[in-house]
């Protein structure tokens, strides 16, 4: 985790860091930061379960302030991040308030840069406004989020049975309770995307897997962008199986793949021209393909295994 002292106003502010029993030098980094800024209250909270929702909940339990601002790893806030979150809450614009990600590569390689472009591309993330919004608006979800303590008293803590998508489920409960999720583009942070295709595949498999577990509780929260990857993967599997016996299925499978590859290549050429980087011609399609296949496969596997669990 990177710390920037100017990010945190020191008056009436405490910083709580939920540490999942780390062994990578995180505690030493925190201690060095505390030595450099002794007038800022910094406390470490033990996250013994080592999951995202449990870490957030332990920090909420330990927090003393009225407004709580969540901020996860793989990201870095702008220097006015906290101030803009507080200003939005003081204007009573939303119950859970968040901002926009500026996505940067996680490493200085062509594939890492391609993944970063894909993570902000409409073909990769659909209409997720927190990746590209220019105007404030009420939305379904926001990254990280900030909220008043009274909201937790009203809708409860983050669901620790969801290892991913716990933020979307939290926001679904807020909306069902009559609350508003508010996105303000002045609240900005830099998000560092995964640096390799394998890391990206693991991340999006996890996203897809836990999305279905969340949707079982709130099926009405499904959005078109979330339905397309599993439908795409399912169509490939079904047509591949049918093509063994039915010749027309081979034609449909070939047509679908040709259309998909054509769209990806057009997107790759457009991104390469826009960013002046030729490696995006293969890199963007590879990254988006990895996102679609892993997210869709994780979703379908979760659906299948949960069906067995229900009949077990």
Secondary structure, 3 states (H helix, E strand, C coil): CCCCHHHCCCCCCEEEEEECCCCCCHHHHHHHHHHHCCCCEEEEEECCCCCHHHHHHHHHHHCCCCEEECCCCCEEECCCHHHHHHHHHHCCCCCEEEEEEEEECCCCCHHHHHHHHHCCCHHHHCCCHHHCCCCCEECCCCCCCEEEHHHHHHHCCCCCCCCCCHHHHHHHHHHHCCCCEEEEEEEEEEEECCCCHHHHHHHHHHHHHHHHHHHCCCHHHCCHHHHHHHHHHHHHHHHHHHCCCCHHHHHHHHHHHHHHHHHHHHHHHHHHHHHCCCCHHHHHHHHHHHHHHHHHHHHHHHHHHHHHHHCC
